[in-house]
Amino acid sequence: MPPIRVLVAEDHAFVREGTRQILESHRDITVVGEATNGIEAVASTISLKPDVALLDIRMPELSGVDATLQIRECAPLTAVLILSAYDDDDYVTSLLDAGAAGYLLKTVRSRELVDAVLRVYDGETVLHPAIAAKMGRLWRHRLD
């Protein structure tokens, strides 16, 4: 099986480079490109056709929410996985409504990030435990 092709979009170079190293330490993953803002993320997704686009939420030029919407429209076969420091209700619901396949917080361990990439590639939805709990609370409130 060819390696899973991943695009990493993160405006902080240190985080982006570290994420690349973590992902490329797994034999089944290769990072095919990096983007420093949302516009680059969308353009790189169109040109590189990654299997997974790993996006931050707060990026210059175009937010992670808007980038997710555009990626899902122009590259429906690319799974979008969010890796963020933010767990605000609005971010979470907006990104999942935009079509993100997963949402992780930057508190995850390296192995959890790799596992999430493998799982969204396989068509699963992956949520950080804190995000899953938040979604459960939001869902229950909708039912009340």
Secondary structure as UniProt FT lines:
FT   STRAND          4..9
FT   HELIX           13..24
FT   TURN            27..28
FT   STRAND          29..35
FT   HELIX           38..48
FT   STRAND          52..55
FT   HELIX           64..74
FT   TURN            76..77
FT   STRAND          79..84
FT   HELIX           89..98
FT   STRAND          102..105
FT   TURN            106..107
FT   HELIX           110..121
FT   TURN            122..123
FT   STRAND          126..127
FT   HELIX           129..143
//
